[in-house]
Amino acid sequence: MPSPRKRIGFLPSEEVHEIIEKLCTANEFSQSKVTGLLVEEALRSRGVLNDSYGQNQKFPDINK
């Protein structure tokens, strides 16, 4: 049965792509999962998404 949600295409800049790849490797997540988590964090930080909605895993600091 097809999903009622539509697919979202995203072509990041090279720098963003490298950061996403580091997060994928560090957390053993797919690119789709990492992108979704980053979108949720961005929406939450802008106050658009409730703090109680989908409190997913936090990313470790990849800059160490």
N, C-alpha and C positions, 0 to 999 in steps of 0.2 A: 504494500500500500504506500503510495507516495506521501511524502511529508508535506504538510500545509505551509511550511516555511520555505522562503525563497533563498537560493544560494547567493552569497555576497562575494563578489570578486574583489581581490585586493592585491595590487602590485606595489610593494614597498620600495623605497629607495634602497640602494645597495647597503648603506649604513644600517638602516632598519632591518633589512634582511639578515645581516650578519649578527645583529643583536638577537633576533628571533631564533636564529640557528644556535647561538650559545645557550639561550634559555631552553631550547628543545633538548640539547645534549645534557645540560646540567640537571634537568628534571625528568628526562626520559619521557617527554610529552611530544605529541604530534604538532606540526606547525599550526594546524587548525585549532587545537586545544590552547596553545600558547597565544595565538591571535585573539581567540575568544576571551581568555583571561585578561589580556591587556586592554581589550575594549571595555570589559566590565570595570576594571580598575580606573580607566579614564573617565567613564561615565559616573562612577561613584565619586571620584575626586572633584568633578564638576557639579556635584549635587543633583544630578539627574536621576541616578539610581539610588534607591534606599539602601542604607548601610546594612540592613538585615537581609537583603536579597542576595542569595547565592554566595555566601561567604566562602569562597573557594580558597585553595591553597595559595600561600604566598611564595614568591620566588626568592631564592637565596641571592645574595649579592654576587653577581658574576664578574665584578670588576676587581676582585681580590687576586 
